[in-house]
């Protein structure tokens, strides 16, 4: 008797095992259907988002060292950082669309938040100075290092990732600032460094996002400007550390994107009849609502 043609069904006994396939099974094999080709300069530009955050951490650490060595007064730090924050806020208001401003917080709400934060910081800064007196300085520095690394690791750089957590990143940076503030000399020192930490780790990233939306020129300018400031600041403290920092900075900005683009040719994603079925919710609105 002539054997019937094998079909990809399980509800009928065809005289073969359930995992049987014939020679036509691989005819539907497709490779690299959704491969995304990366442009080198575009990838280098996007990597600047990471190095900008890395530079922010570097600038914060250098400012703390200057204050610990009494080379920078807390009054100067507070005045300069406040002026820069005011300038940044004005830039953000200017580049915002009218619809976004009307739908979100008003300028009065932002002013109230700033006043409340400054007031609570001034009240609590005497406590911050003596907060970790029973803990050794080495332990404080170790905890601060771990927290600042966590800030860089969990920061939101744009693409979705399972490790991204903006609240965790910000809380880690503020915790590091509080730990380091407890090793400074006066309550005013603690107040200035904590305020500066909020400005550079909370407000500055928000402004970076807005400037990045304006185009590649703003993004590249920020990367170069912040990189130069961080490198110069670190060089004044440790030329050897600045050399390592500049090397890592260049590797991340230029070498890693080139490596990424080169590895794209090695991708070999396969698609075929063995893939799980995916329901297209756009074609089935009832399913999407359920």
N, C-alpha and C positions, 0 to 999 in steps of 0.2 A: 504493500500500500504506500502511496505517496505521502510523505510526511508534510503536515501543514507548516506554513511559515511561522517562525517564532515571533511572538509579540511581547512588548514590554508591559505585561499585565500580571497580576498576582491572583486575580479572582477565578482563573481557569487553569486546570491542570494540563500542562503542555508536555509532560513526560520528562521534565528537566528540573534541576534544583532551583530554588528561589533566587540564588545569586548567579545564575547562568546568564551570559550575554553572548551574542553572536559576533561575527566579524564586522558587522555594520555599526557596532556600538560606538566606536571611536570616530565615526564619520562626522558626528556632531561636535567633536572637540574643537574648541576655540581658545586662542591664547591672547593674553594681554588686551582684552577688550576695552578696559577702562584705564589704560595707562595714562598717567598725567605727565606730560613732558615739561621739565623745568628749564626756565631760562636762567643762565648763570647770574646775570646782573640783578634779575628779579629776586633770586634766592639770596644773593649777597645783601640786597637791600632789606629783605625781611629778617635776616639774621641780625641786623642792627637793632631790632627790638630787644633781643636778648642782651646784647652788649651794652645797651643803654641802661638796663636794669643793673647789670654788673657794675657799670660806672657809678651809678647812684650809691650802691653799697660801698664802693671804694671811697667816694667823696665823703660819705657819712663817717667812715672809719678815720679818715685823715682829719676831719673836723674834730672828732673826739680826741685824737692824739694831740692836736694843737691846744685844745682846751685843757687837757690833762697836764700838759707841759707849760701851761699858762702863757702860751704864745698868742692866744686868741681870747679876748674878753667876751663874756656872755652878752654884754650890752651890744657889742658890734655884731655878733652872730644874730641876735634877735632882730636888730634893726635891718641888717642886710637881707636876711631871709624873709622878713615881713614885706620889705619893699619888692623883692623878687616875686613873692606870692601874690602881691597886689597886681603887679604887672601881668603875671600869668593869668590871674582871674579876669583882668580886663581883656586880654587876648581871647580867652575862652568865650566871653560874652560876645565879643565882636564876631567871631567866626561861627557862632551858633545860629541856626535857623530860627526864625520867629516862632514857628510852630513848636520847636523843642523847648524854647524858653517859656512859652505860655503853658505847656503841658507839664513842666517840671517845676522845680523849686524857684522861688523868686529871690531877688537880691536881698530882700529883708530877711528871708529865711536863712540865707547863707551868712548874713551878718550876725544873726542871733546865735547860730551854731558856733561861729568864731569866738564871740564874746563868752559863751558858756564854756568852751574848751579852755580859753585863756584863763578864765576865772578859776575853774577847777584845778588847772595846772599850777597856778600860783598858790592855791590853798594847800595842795598836796605836795608841792616840791620840798618842803622841810622834811616830810616823811620819806620821800624818795632818797634823800641823801643818806639817811641812816637805815635804809630798808634792809640792806644785806651786810651789816657790820659783822655778823657772826659767820659769814661765808668768806672763804679765802679768795684772794684776787685771781688766782689761777683758775679756780672754778668758775668765777664770774666771766672771765675772758673765754673760757671753753664753752660755756653755755651761750654766750653772745655769738661766738663763731658758728655754732650749730644753728642758732636761730636765724642768722643772716644768710647762711647757706640754704636754709629752708625757705627763706623769703625768695631767693633766686630760683629755687627748684619749683615751688608751687605757684609762682606768679603767673598771671594770665597773659600770655603773649599773643593771643589771637586765636590760633587753631584749637579746636576742641581736643581735650586730652583727659584721660581718667585722673591724672595726678594734679590737674589744675584746680586750685582753690584760692580764690582771691582773699576771702576772709582769713584763711589760715596763713597766707603769705603776709598780709598786713599785720596780723596779730603777732606773728613771729618777729617781725621787724620792730614793732613797738615794745615787745618783751625784751628784745636785745637792747633797745634804747634805755629802757628802765633799768636794766642790769648795769649798763655802762654809766648811767647817770648817778647811780649809787656810789661810784668810785670817784666822782668829781668833788670839788672843794667846798662849794657853797650851794645853798638852795637855788640861787639864781643860775648857776651853772647847770643844775639838773633841769630847771625849767626851760632853759634855752635849748639844750640838747634834745629833750623830749619834743618840744615844739618843732624843732628842725627835722626830727625824724618823721613826724606826721606830715610835714610839708613835702619832704622828698620821697616818702614811701606811699603816701595816700593821694596828695594833690598833684604832684608832678606826673605820675603815670596817667592820671585822667587828662591832663593837658597834652601829654604825648599822644594819646589816642586821637584827640581832636585834631592835632597838627598833622598826624599821619594821614588822616582822611583828606587833607588838602592836596596830597600828591607826593610824588617821589622826591621833589626838591626839599620839602620840609623834613621828610624822613631822613634823607641823606645829610642834611645840614645838622639836624639834631645829633645824629650818630657821630659826625666828625667833631662837632663842638663839645659835646659831653665827653667824648673820648680824649680830646686834647686837655680839657680841664682836669679830668680824673688822672691822666698820666702825669701832668705837670704837678698836681697836688701830691701824688704819691712819690714822685721823684724828689720833692723837697724833704720827704721823710726818709725814704729808703731808695736809692738809685737801683740797687739790686732787685728789690720788690717791684719797682716800676718797670724794669727790663722784662721781668717775667710777665707782668700784667700786659705790657704792650705786645709781647709775643703771643700770649693767649688770645688777646683781642684780635690780632691780625689773623691768627689761625681760624678763629670762629667766623670772622667776617669774610675771609677770602678763600682759605683752604677748604673748610668744611663744605661750603656751597659747591666748589669744584668737585669735591669727592662725591657729593650727592648726585650731581648731574652725570658723573661718570658711571655711577652704579645703576643708573636707570636702564642702561642697555643689558644689564644682567637679570632683569626681572623676567619671570616666567610664570605668570599667573594663568591657570587653566580654568576653563569654564566648559560645562557640558551637561548631559542629561542626569548626572549624579548630584547636581546642585539642588538645594532645597528650593521649593517653590516660594516666591515672594508675591504677596498680594499688593497690587498697585491701588492704594487708597484713593488716588485721584480719579481713577476710573470707576471706583465703587464708593460713592459718598456715603451710602448707608453703612458700609463696613467701617469707614473712618469715624462716623459718628458713634458707632457702638464701641 
